[in-house]
């Protein structure tokens, strides 16, 4: 229970039940993840297929998928449509994983959806069907579908958790989908080359639908995606990266909305497809014109200011390419560095390349750890950072690491950057808030 002390009381008992399930976000993924979608599909059938026929945009990719969907959310809501946005992981509260009409889902509604989903899983166990083996993320995804359905929103926006082909979200039905980027990540699970990883992410392509690809058409990863999409009967549209990170995500979101506007509807009670399509077309045009302000998700380029004026930037960048984009984005927003940096990352990350991306941008580095052995030790990270020429020290406790970099920032007049994993940011965010720091519009 203490693990969920910051959650609303109504949802804490549910989360305690969830903790008994296999959670690949907290386990060593090299130990062997499942190779079938049968548990998730069985679970959805038992829940009455809440996803069936709903207008849905589905996005995979190494970086940018959540922020791209946040652009879709903002643009659709501005045109009078209501949305449900599913992203992962969360930073502080599990309720962040489902945004309904741009706000975290009500804890009571989510708790009811979880209870129904967990009961369906328990019944599947008794019946001996695949749903009895559904994982933590399966249950979270299915409960989010139940809650989104109960909320009566017009459009669902769904971020892939890991990969695509075997991700829990791939049991949902999409009307437009995209692969926004491909970099080396989760290689023990997805493959050790960009084309191999691309093949897993291309698994979200649907027959008769459009898959938007955020790569140059001659990129080997894009070639692999196009071949798989063709085999699946999907059409491919390319949206190569142009401009800064916000411009890239905005363009990609506009492409997705154009495809939703042109999608062939599926039958679903209560869905006004012409209204959805007309609003999606207007939303795409608004994005393309720059009329939609840049939205933010928790832990993605999130700026705070302490009571004594220290600027703190939180971002869960977890691959070297994301760190590089983050630093360029920071410079474009007047935060050129060098920073006082708090850092950790998952065990399955390209640690030396992540640290290398911080060279020249980190005045000092305090290395810390994720709980339950999910990261290298702080001492190992500090040693590897020092080997790359970074001024680094170890502080295993994330809150002590935050205190250390804040003290250094006060002495140096520099800003603080905390990065490497979204899982690091929850406790830091709570600590900043409790100390009187406030979000900075920056």
Secondary structure, DSSP 8 states (H G I E B T S, - for coil): -GGGTTS-HHHHHHHHHHTTS--TTTS-GGG-----SHHHHHHHHHTT-TTTT-EEEEEE-SSSHHHHHHHHHHHHHHTT--EEEE-SS-SS-GGGGEEETTEE--HHHHHHHHHHHHHHHHHHHHHT-GGGG--HHHHHHHHHHHHHHHHT-SEEEEE-SSSSTTSGGGGS--SEEEE----S-SHHHH-SSHHHHHHHHGGG--TTSEEEE-S-TTSHHHHHHHHHHHHTT-EEEE----SSHHHHHHHHHHHHHHHHHH------TT--HHHHHHHHHHHHHHHHHT-S-----TTSSEEEE-TT--EEEE----SHHHHHHHHHHHHHTT----EEEEE--BTTS-HHHHHHHTTTTEEEEEE---GGGTB--HHHHHHHHHHTT--EEE-SSHHHHHHHHHHHHHHH---EEEES-HHHHHHHHHHHHHTT-EE---
